Amino acid sequence: MDREILAASIERREDPRRTVLGNITIYHPGTLRSYEGKILNISTYGLRCDTDISLNIMTPVKIHVHQSTDIHSNMTFTGKVVWGMRINDLNSGMYRYGIKLEPNT
């Protein structure tokens, strides 16, 4: 087995993420704009989501959960973008982001 492939598949997070599905609204502080999106997974320290908004790394965001079978509705998280990629998914959004959550959100 290729050792590089094996090393890449090992979970390195302190707190593993769990798969969740939900509809969210992402707010970019300092603007009045908001965008709909989908949350895909979450942990104590971060979450992954898809949306159509274009965000830069380290941009602060507020995420409000509208509907989810895995997370309480009406929860709001604050954090900052730590990675992003263009995915061009017509169902989920144009972009996928990793958000580092602020403590106690």
N, C-alpha and C positions, 0 to 999 in steps of 0.2 A: 504494500500500500504506500502511496506517495505521502511522505511525512508533511509536506507543505499543505496538502489538502486536509489531512487529519488535524493539524494545528489550527487551521482556519475554522474548523467546525466546532472547536471546543468553546464552550460558554465561558466568557471572562468577566461577566458583570458580577458585581457584589450581590445584587438582588435580581434574580432572573425575571424577565418579562413574561407576562401572561397574555395570551391572545384575548382580545375583546373586540366587539364590534359596536359601533354607535355613531349617531349623527351628531355633529358638533358645529359650533360657530367659532371661528378664529378672529380675534380682534387684534389689530395692530395699534398699540398705544400711541397716542399723539395724532391719530387720524380718526375720522368718523366712519371709516370703511370697515366692513366685516364680510367674511366669506364663509360659506358653508363648506363642510368637509366631513371626513370619516376618520374615526379613531380606530387603529388597528391592533395596538398592544400597549401595555402599561406596566410599570414597575413602581417601586417606591421613589425612584430618582428620575424617571423619564417616561416619555411616551412616543409613539410613532403615529403619524397621521398623514392623510392625503387631502389636498385642497387645490383650488385654482389660483390662490394668491402667491405671488412671487416674493419671497423673503430672503434677506441676506443672513449670513451666519452671524450669530450674536444678537440678532434682532429680538427684543422682548415681545412676548405675545401673551394674550389671555385666551383661554380655551374654555368654552361653555358647552357642557354635554346636554343635549336636548332629549335624546332617546337612546337607551342602551339596555340590553338584557343583562349586561355584566357590571355596569357601573350605575350608581344612583343618578337618576335624571336631575337636572338643575345643579350639578356640581360644576365648579369653576376652578380651573388650574391656571397658574401663572408660571412662566418660565422663559427660556430663551432658546433660539434655534442653534443647534450644535452641528447639524449636518443637513444637507438637502440634495435632492436629485430630481431631474425632470423625468417623469414617467409617462406622460401623455395618455393617461387612462381615462377614457370617456365616462366611465362609471364612478371613479373615485376622485379624479382631479388631474391637473397637469403636473403637480409636484408632490413629492413625498418628503417629509421632514422628521428629524429626530429632535425632540424638545427635551431639554434638561429642566426638570421642575424645580421651582424654588421650594425650600423647606416649608412644611406645614401648609401645603396647598392641596 
